Each structure stands twice: as structure tokens, then as C-alpha cells.
């Protein structure tokens, strides 16, 4: 838990602060309690303005320290907008505030090392060196942080700065939004990427490239196309002609014939050109035995999306997005594809589509769409494939441009970014509709449908900003489009409304048979579902929007979360789902657990999850005024 400084020594200052606080709370009786607390604090504390532009190294350091404080990895004292903390032998001071869900918000360029009363800027290496973890982890973390800074610096040197990205269509935005994860400090780590790789395969440059192709023996192949299992070679041929077009398929077919291969014995598998460059030397055995045969590059041109490993078809934008594994660490994860998930993906998409298409709420609201993952292909688990688990394979996902006009959809992450004119991307929308009206509509369109899927049907999806696409009409939110289910769908069997629709996982992959809970899609308890929903939609997603509206429009963050809470309560009163099911999800608990993303990087156990406890701004308390007053007292360090 956080440690607060001792009471103010200056009693006169204390009484002035106390009287000001009482005056503020008395004069805003009609404001909701959470907003009342924040207004009282804001009117007393003078928050510094950010004058000097933050460079990339300072941004990485800031996000690193924010995460260290938020996850309670290091203890801190907070008083009147000032954080004081120590990392190893070094003491630091920074300005900022504690936002919703206890998110730490440090002011840019305000972090100073306390050194002989002369505040010096913090040094990244010194911070990492003093962390309590193994030397090997420190070295790896240092590399990832330095790589993040290097790629950000390179972006700034190479890119022509757009005054505004507001006029760009969806695919252009996937390239132009280059800010990276606003929480995790290793947001552009991309381990193994050289600057040349970054230019060729990073989304920022929008470079176009073809896929590499290999022929793979059919008895080493596992595939699922929509709901079909193994395809005979005639069905397989039809699939590839449909996906590639007859010209590309004919080129690859001729290359196979030139190498003495026939379609009856071999099929196709695409591979990311960066992945091929990095693993082809390890494939000598299967290549020499012609289990795999390299066919070269061919076909349509693609560009990387924000997620890097998912590729968008530039030649034919309505064709599938291709998701390919890459032996690269970015943020917290190695960006391969979990082997078990590749051919499971189509059944998960079908499960969701069935529920959505037969649900009266979704049919009436029509505000939720999914991008189905309709095909998955990977090598079978044979002796030579075991050491390449997750490194070869492909998932085909429906393109957003197939059914949605590209001009009316944006990556959800665009809602949180600021343009070169120092105004938010969404500024024209806020100017037109106002913060409160626009936010209420966004919650109804983007949050409530995902909440309904959870409480009515028992399925939680990983709806973080990178997995969401917003459809709008001149800035007015109308629909949310969700994607990426193969690794990030969870359920608890006794909370599922229609258990007969659950896929027969035991018949899909051997690893599912008699497996423990919490390993794949089925969880041990409903708290895991609540945490996935809150973490991905609120803690590491909408909290960034709350921070943006606060900074640019002085829109009170307490009011922000009150609007979210009010729309959740409005849904509950609507009667679409029973109170019992809604209450079981405990969205309004006072204290909740959230995932500790940075702490995970400090561990040798890569499959273990870490959590810490935070306050929930969506809580409902029978004694809420007392609770809020106590929070004010804690943050201002005054007593009554």
C-alpha cells in the first residue's frame, strides 16, 4: 500500500488548507461525490503546466517510474501533488497526481533526482541498475528500454510531421499513430529489429512488402478453415485461389512444380519476411528433408498495423488481415502465436458470432461487430516442429474495410492521442458535442456491448485499445468493432448462459484434454473475467482518455468515471440481464485487483501472472461521502 507523509509541520498552512477544502466541498453540494473530491483537490493544489517538450528518453523514464509506483514495486510518499520516492540508494521527487484506478500521472520533465539540493534529471541506467531483480533481467530490460528510445528517435528524424492526422482514413491511421503504449515503458522494444528492419516492417513508415512463402508437406500440416477440419487438396486449392487470386496461386504452383513438388502432397504457408530472415538458418533439417520448401516472395503487398505482426492488405484492402508470428518481444510479450490457438481461432469467432446474431440486445442496438478469425494454419507437432512451436503459422482475420467504410472507422487508440497543433485528435468532436454528451455516447457504444457479452453470456474478451475499432458519423460514436480472440477470450463454465454452444475443446487440441483451469480459455472463477474486462477497458484504456479530457478540457476525472458508472447502472436497470448475474461480476467493488504488467518483466517465471490491489472509481458505497472525505484526507494529508 502507498505511504503518506507525516502531517504538515506548518500548522497555519494546515488550517488554511483545511478551511479551503471545507469551503470547496460546501459550495458544490450538487456535484456527484467523486467529482466533488477532485474539484476540491484541484482548486487547492496548483498543478504545474508542462512547458518543455518531453523527449523520448524522458518519456520512457516517466512511464517506467509511473509503472513502478502504480504497481507498488517501489514505495512512495504523496502530498499535495508531489511524489517522493527512492530507487535503491537514490531519492527522487516528481509532480503529478493519482488518477482513477490509482493510475499515477507524473508531469512531464518534473522528475528530479535529489542530489545536494540541486535537482538533476534522472538517468535511465541508474534507475535500472538499482531495481531489485536479477542482473540478467536488468540487462534485458535496459536493452528493451534503449531500443524503444532509439526507434522513437529514429521515427522523429525520418517522419514528416503532419499538422493533423484527423483527415486520414483507417489504414493510414494504423501507420500514422506511432505514439505506442501509454503505460508500458518498453512500448517499442521490438527486440531483434535493426533500424533497417524498423523502416521495412514497422508500421510507422507504412512500407509495403510481400509475404514469403514455403511449401509444407500435408502430413505436417494442421488447418481449420472456418468450421472445417482437415481439407482435402481440392478444397485446399479452392481456399488458396480465393485468398490469393488465381495469378498469385499459379505463380506459387509453378514454383512448386519447378522444385518437383505436387499439390497433392504439399500445401502453402506464408511467413513474415523478418521472421524468415531470423529463423531460416534454424530450419536446415526440415528444409533438407523437404518437409518445408522455400518458394520466395509473391502476391499482394501488405503493411504492418499498429500491432506490427498483423498485416493489412494494401493491394486489395478488403481481403484478409494476416496475423503472423514474430520472434520479437514488445511491451511484455514475445510476439509469436500460441500454437494451440491458431486452429482454435475460427471456432471462437463462430461462437461469438452465434451469440451476437441471436441476441435481442445486439440486434436492437446493433453497436457491436466482430472481425472473425476465419482460418488458421500451422505445422503439426512432429519431432522437427516442436522447437518451432508458435514460430510458424498464420491466422486469417476479416478486414475491417470489407464491411465498414474506411473513412468512418478509426483505431480506438486515436481517441487518446494529441496532434501537432497541441489539440487532441478528437478536438473537433468534443468542440461539436461537448465532453459529457460525447463520452456518454462512447460508453453506450463501446463499453456497454462488451459488458453485455460478459454479464449476459459469460464471455470476457480482451478489449484493450489496440483490439477496438470505433465506427463514427462525423465524430459521433455509432458502433464498436472488436478483434483478436484467439488468445484473449475467457469464460467460467457455470457462468455461461448457453453451455451447449461452448466449443468441444478436447477434440481441437490434445493440450486441452484434462488441462487445468486458467491455462487456456476456461477460468477458475468469475473474478478473472471481471479483471480482464476492467483492466483492458478501463485501467489501461479509457483511463488514458480520462487523463486527456482532464488535461485539455479540464473535464473532471471524477465526473468521467461517474458517467461510466451511471451508464453501467442504467444497463442494469434496463432488465436485459438479471440483477443476479450482473451482481456476480462485482464491477462496483471498492477494492479490486489489476494485472502488474511491469512486475511480470522482473520475473523468471514468464507464464506466471502478477496482480496488485487498487481503488475502484466505479465503486458504490452505502457511506460514499465518508469514503470520499477519507480519500481527500489521504491525498492532501490533512486530518479532521
N, C-alpha and C positions, 0 to 999 in steps of 0.2 A: 504494500500500500504506500501511497505518497506521504512524505513527511513535510509538515508545515513548520515554518519558522516560529520561534518563540514570540509571545505578544509584543506589540510595539513598546519600545522603551520611552518614546516621546508621548507622554500622556495627553498633552494638548492636541497633538496630531491625531491621536486615537479618538478623542472626544469629537473633534471636527469631522473625522471620517464617519464616526458612528451617527452623529446628528444628520450628516448629509445623506447617509443611507436610509435613515428613518424617514426623512423628508421625501426622498425619491419614492420609497415604497408607498407612502401615504397618498402621493399625488397621482398615482397611476393604478388606482384600485380596479378600474375596469379592464385592465390588461391581464391576459392569462398569466398564471404563476410563473411559468418558465421564462416568458418574456419579461415579466416584472423583475426577476432576478438579474437577467442580463442587462436590462436598461439601467438598473441601479448600479451595477458594476461599471458599465460603460461611461456613465455620467460622472463617476468619481475618478476613475483611472484615465489618465491621458495616454492613449495608445500612440506610440511614435509612428510617424509616416516613413515609408520606405523611399528614400531619396536616391541612393546609389544603386544602380542596376546590379543584381546578383550575378556573379559569373558562375560557370558550370561547376568549378571545384567547390565554391561556397554553397551552391545548391546541394551538391552531394553530401557535404558535411552537415548542412542543416537537416536534410532528410534523415541522415544517419542518426543524428542526435535526437530528432523528434521521435524516431522509432525506438531508440534506446530508452528514452523517458517513458514513452507510451506503453512499452512492453515491460516496464519495471525492471529492465536489465541493469540500469543504474538508478540509484535513489536521487531524489531532488527535493529542494525546498522551493515553494512558490508563494510569492507575496506581491500583491498589487502590481501584477503584470511583469514581475521579474522572476526568472528561474535561476537558481543557483545549484550547481551540481559538481561532482568530481568524477573524473575518469582516471582511475589509477592515482598517481601522485599529483595530477594537475587539476586545478579548480577552474571553473568556468562560470560565466554569467551570460544570460540572454534575455531579451524581451519577447513577450508574446502572451498567449492566453490559452486556456483549456477549453476546447470546443465540445460539441456534442459527442457522446460516446467516449469522453475523456481524450479525444484526439488532441495532441499537442501541436500548437501552431506558433512557431517561432518567427519573429520578424526577420526579414532578410537582412543579412550583414550586421545583425545585432549580437552575434555570438562572439564573446571576447574571453581570452584566457586571462585570469587574474595573476599577473606577474609583476611584482614590485609596484603595484598600484597603476601600472601602465598597461591598459588593456590591449592585448595583441590578438590578431586573428588566429583562429585555431588552425592546427596543421593536421592534415588527414592521417599521415603516417604515425604521428604521435598518438592520435586517438586510437587507431587500430592496435598499435603496439601495447597500449595499456588495457585493452579488453581482456577479460578473464575467459580465455579459451585456449585451445592448443595452438602451437606455433604454426602447424601446417594449415589450420583453418584461417589463422590470421594472414598468412601469405596468400592463400587463395582469395580471401575477402579483399585484400589490398589490390590484387590483380584485377578483380572484377570492378572495384571502385575506380581504379585508374583507367581501365578500359572504357568505362562509362563516361568519364570526363573526356578522354581522348576522342571518342566518337561524337560527343556533343560539340566539342571544339571544332572538329572537322566539319560537322554539319553547318555551323555558323560561318566558317570560312568559305564553304563551297556553295551554299544555297543563296539564291537571290531572294531577298526578303520581300514577301508580299505585304502590302499595307493591310490587306484584309483577305482572309480565306472564305469569307461568307458567300461569295458567288460560286465557289467550286462545287461540282457535283460529287456524288458519293465516292466513286473510285479515286478521284483526285484528292479528296479529303483523307482517304486511307494512306496516302503518301504524304500529304502536306502537314498532317498533325504529327509533329515529331517530338512533342514535349516528354513523352514517356510517363511511366507510372509516377503519380504524385506522392506516393508514400514510400515505396521501397527504394533504398539508395542505390541498388545495383540495377537501375532501370534500363540501362543499355549495355549490360556486361558482355553479352554475345561472345562468350569465350571461344577462342579459335578464329574469330573474324580478324583478318587483316584490314587495313584501310581500303585495299582494293576489293576485298570481299564485301565490305560495308557499302562501297559505291555500287557494286554489281547487284547485291542481293538484299541490302537493307531497304526498307520501304521509303526512306526519306528522299532518295534520288529518283524514285519512280522508274528505275531502269527496267527494261523489258528483256526477257530471256526465255529460251525454250527449255523444256524438260529433257533430262537424259532418260534413256530407255534401256531396259535389259529384258531379254527373253528368259523365262523361268520354266523349268520342267513342271508339267502339270501335277505330277505326284509330289512335288514340293510346294504346291500352291493351295492356299485356303482363301476362299472368297465368298462373299454374300452380296448379291445384287438385289436390292430391295428386300423382299422376303424370301427369295430363293436361296437355297444352299448351293452345293456344287453345281456348276453349269457344264453341260457337255460342250464340245468345241464349237458346235454350230451356234448354240446360244451365246457362248462367249464371244464369238466372232461378231454377232449382231450387236452385242453391248459395245464392243470397241469401235465398230464402224459408226454407231450412233454418237459415241462420245468424241471420237477423234475426227470424224469426217472420212469419207471414202479415200480422199487423196493421201492424207497422212497415214491411214491404215495401210494403203497399198505400198507406201514407201517403206514402212516397217516390215511389212510382209516380204517385200523383195529383199531387204537386208537379211531377214531370217533365211530365205531361200539361198542367198549367196553364201551363207555360212553353213549350209547343209541342214537347216532346221525345218521342221514342218509344223503346221498349226495344230495337228492332232496331238503332238507331244509337248508343245510349248505354248505358253501364253505370254502376256506382257505385264510389266511392272514399271511404272515411272519412278524416277529418283531425282531428288533436288540436285542441281549441278554442284552446289557446295558440298552436299553430303557425299556425292560420288567422288569428288576430289579428295575428301578426307578419309573415306573408308575403302576405296577400291584396292589399295595395296593389301588390305587385310582379307580380301575376298579371293586370294590366289587359289586356294583349294577348290572352292565351288566353281570358279571360272575355269580352272584347268580341267576339271571333270565335266565341264559343260552342264552343270546343274544351273548355272547362270551364264548368259552370253550377252556381252555388251553390244548394243546396237547404235549408240551415239545419240545425238540430239535430233529432235524432229517435232513438227506440229506447231500448234498455236503458241503465241507469245504470252507470257504471264508477268505480273508484277507482284511484289510482296505486299501483303496487307500489314496493318499495324502490328499484328502478332508475329510477323516475319515468316513463320513456317506455313501459314495458309496463303495460297497464291490465288490471285484474281486473274481471270482470263481477259486479256486485253484485246486479242483478235476477235473473239466472239464473247462479249461481256455477259450474255445470257446463259452461257454454258457454265458448267460446274466450277465452284471453287475447289481447289485441290489442296488437301492438307497432307503434308509430307514430313516425316521425322527428320530432325537435325540434331547431331551430337553437339549441342551448344547449350550452355547454361545462360539463362536470362532471368533476372529477378531471383526467384527462389527455386527454379525448377530446371531440370535437364529437359530439353525440348524434343525428346523422342516421342513415339506413340506407344502407349501401353499396349502390348501385344494382344492381350485378351479383349481390348476394347474395339479393335479395328473392325472385326466382323460382327461384333455385337451392336455397333452403332445403328445399322438400319432398323433393327428391332426396337431399339429405344425410341427412335424417331417415329416409327409406326405406332408405338404405344401412346406417345404424346399426341400424335395426330388423331388417333381414335378417340381419346378423351376429349380433346378440344372440339372435334367435329360433332360430338354427340352431347355436348354440354349446353343447356339453355342459356346460362350466363354468357358464355363465349359467343353463342350465336346472336344474342341480343346486343352485346356490347361490341362485338367484332373488333376488339382492340388488341388482340394477341395473335401473332402469327409465328410460326417457326420456320427455320430453314432446314429441311430434312437432310440428314446424312444418309443417303440412299444406297451407297455401295462402299464396301470395304474389302481390300485385297492385301494379303501378306503371305510370306513364306510359312510353310508348315513347320512345326517343331521337330526337325530332324537333327542329327548329330552336328552338322555344319552350321545349322541356323541358330542353335542355342546361344552362342556367344554374340549373335547379332539381334537378339531379342529387342524389338521395338525400334530398331535402326533401319529396317526396310518395311515398306508398306505404304498404303495410300487410303485416304478416306475422301469420297466424293460428296460434296455438300452443294445443295441447290443455291444458285446465285441469287442475291437479293434483287438484281436487275431483271430476273426472269418475270417477276410478278409486280414489281414496285418501280415506279418512275424514278430514275436516278437523281432527278432534281429535287424530289420531295423526301429523300431519306438521307440521314446523316449518321455517322458513328456516334454513339451516345457520349463518347469521350469529348466530343466537340462542345458539349454543354459547359464544360469546366475550363476551357482554355481562353486565353486573352490574346487579342490581335496586336499588331504593331502600332495601332492607333491608341493603345493602352485601354481599350474598351473590350469587354467580353465579346466573344463570338456571338452570344445571344443578345447583345445590347439592343439591336433594332426590335427584337421580340419583346424584351422587357419594357422598352420605351412605348411600344404599342399597347401591350396588355397589362402591364404592371406586375410586380413580383408576385403578389398574393394570388391573383386570378390565374396567372400562367402556371405557377407552382401547383396550385390545386388541380388544374387540368393535367399536368405532367404526372402527378401522383395517381390520379384516376386511370390514366392511360398506361403508365409504365410500371407502377408498383402493385396496384390492386389486382390486375390479372395474374401476376406471378404469385401473389398471396392467395388468390382463389385456387390456383392449381395446387398449392400446398395444403390449405385447410379443407378444401372440398374433396380433393382426390388423394392427398397424402404424398405428393411428389414435390421434392425440393430440387431446384435447378440452380446452377452457379451463374447467377445473373449479375456478374460484375460488368463494369462499363464496356470492356472490350468485347463482351458477348452480347451486347444490346445494340440495336439499330433503331433510331427514332424516325417514324414517319410523321410528317407535319404538313400543314397547309399554311404557307406564309408565316411559319413560326409557331402556329397553334398546334400542340401535340394531338395527334389523332390515333396513333397506333404504335405498339412496340413489337419489334421483330427480334426473336431470340434465337441463339445458335449455340453449337458446341455442347453436345450432350454426352458424347461417348465416354468421357472421363469424369463427368461432373453432374450426375443425376443420382439422387439418394432417396430412399424410402424406408419406412418401417412397416413390416407386413401387416401388423394388427391395426395400423392406421390407414391402410389402403381401403378406399371405398369399394373398388371393384377388383378384388384379388384374382378373379378369373382371367383378367387381362394381363397379369404380370407375365412377362416372357419366361419360358422354360429355360432358365439359365443353365441348368445342369446338362442340357442337350446342346448347348452352344460351345462351351469351352470346358475342358477337363478340370481346369483350375477352380471352376465354380463349384464343383461337386464337393459337398460336405465342407465347404470353406467356412472360416469364422466370419462373424459379423464385423462390420466396419472396415473390411478389406476392399470390397468392391462397391456394389450399389445398395445393398441392404445393410441398414444400420441397426445398432443395438437399442437405441432409444430415440425418442422424438426430439430431445434436446439437440441432437446432431443436425436435425432438419432445421430447427429454429436458428441454430448458429449459422448454417450455410446461408439461409435467407437473409438474416440481419447483417452478417459480415459482407456479403457480396453486394447487397443493395444499399446498405446504409453506412456501415463503418468505413469501408474502403471505396465508396462510390458516391452516394448522394451527400455525404459529409463534405466532399470537395465542392459541390455546388452550393451548399450552405455557407461555406467559407468564402466562396466567390461573391455571393449575393451580399454577404456582410461587408466585405472589403469595398466593393464597388458601389453598392446602393444603400449601405447602412441598414440592410434588411436584417432585423434581429434574428439571431440563430435560434433563440428560444421559440420565437414565433414560427420559424421554419419547421421545427420538429413538432410544434403544436398542430400545424396544418397537416403534416403527415399522420400524426396520431388521430386527428379528427376524421380524416378520410378512412383510416382503418376502422374506427368506431362506427362510422357511417355504413361501411360494408357490413359490419357485424349486425347492425340494426336492420339491414335490408332483408335478412332472412334467407339468403341464398344458401347459407351453411348454418348448421345448428350451433347454438352457443356452446354446447359441449365440445364440439370439435375445435372451434376457434379458441376456447379457453385452454384446451390441451396444449396448444402451441405456445402459450405463455409469452406472447410478444410484449406484454406490458409489465414484466417483472422489473423490480428496482435495480437489481444487480444481475448482470449476465456475463457469460464467458465469450471471449473472442479469440481468434487464432493469433498466435505470436509469430508473424512471418519472418522477422529478422532473427529471433531466437533459434528458429529452425536451422538457420545457416551456421550457427555456432555448434551444432550437434554433429556427432559422428553417425548417429542413427538417422539416416535420411528418410526412412519410412515412418518415423515417429512424428506425431503432431504435438504442438505446444500451444497452450492457452493461458490467458490471464483474465482477471475479472475487471469489468468496467461498469460505470453507471449508465443507465439506460434513459435517455431523454424521452422515450415513449412510455415511461412507466406511469401507472395510475396508482396513487396512494390515497388512502382514506384521510390522511393527515398531510396533504400535499403542501400546505402553507408552511407548516413546521419544517418539513423536509427541505423546501426551497430556502427558508431562512437559514437552516443549518449549512446548506451549500454556500450561501453568500458568506456566512461567517468563516467557513473553511477557506474560501478563495481570497477573502480580504484580510483574514487573520485578525478578526475583531471578536469580542465576546459581549454578551448581553447580560 
